[in-house]
Amino acid sequence: MTAIEQTEAARPRGTRLPRRARRNQLLGAAQEVFVAQGYHSAAMDDIAERAGVSKPVLYQHFPGKLDLYLALLDQHCEALLQAVRAALASTNDNKQRVRATMDAYFAYVEDDGGAFRLVFESDLTNEPAVRERVDRVTVQCAEAICEVIAEDTGLSRAESMLLASGLGGLAQVVARSWLHSDRSVPRDQAVQLLTSLAWRGIAGFPLHGTDAH
């Protein structure tokens, strides 16, 4: 169940919920408000109202708006990282690995909750705690890709990390561009186009110890 669905399920006022369920409900409401309004325009009053709780209840769980935003950011950065790792682990065929990884980014930005905006399009990137989290998940995703490249090509870690950063950046930027173009190209076709572009580059590095691509 997504954070948004948790909010919908738990929204009626006056309902007593276990602490974890209440926290999830508040995160779901906050996500709706932050995605719709941005950090600076959002107010704790708006989030409490969206969740169907009083402000004191909201403050029992999150001392301030930034704490709430960072909790959401942590949640969705982790979701992206796990999606990339799962894509890389889904097959031993490297071309299909590239496709699965590209599709993971497309799926992430296409999610109805719009959580990717908190990670990739935040209006709070001048806040050090936000910038640190965004930079960290970008590096962690690149490191996951780097491990596969280094193992298969025999390139140094530094070389593999450059290639991995390029692949991750390509996937993220193109997936967002595709979404903002109102998905004028079907997702499967868009992923295949991007896979073809990326594979033609990375396949140029032979498998370590062989002459095969």
Secondary structure, 3 states (H helix, E strand, C coil): CCHHHHHHHHCCCCCCCCHHHHHHHHHHHHHHHHHHHCCCCCCHHHHHHHHCCCHHHHHHHCCCHHHHHHHHHHHHHHHHHHHHHHHHHCCCCHHHHHHHHHHHHHHHHHCCCCCHHHHHCCCCCCCHHHHHHHHHHHHHHHHHHHHHHHHHHCCCHHHHHHHHHHHHHHHHHHHHHHHHCCCCCCHHHHHHHHHHHHHHHHCCCCCCCCCCC
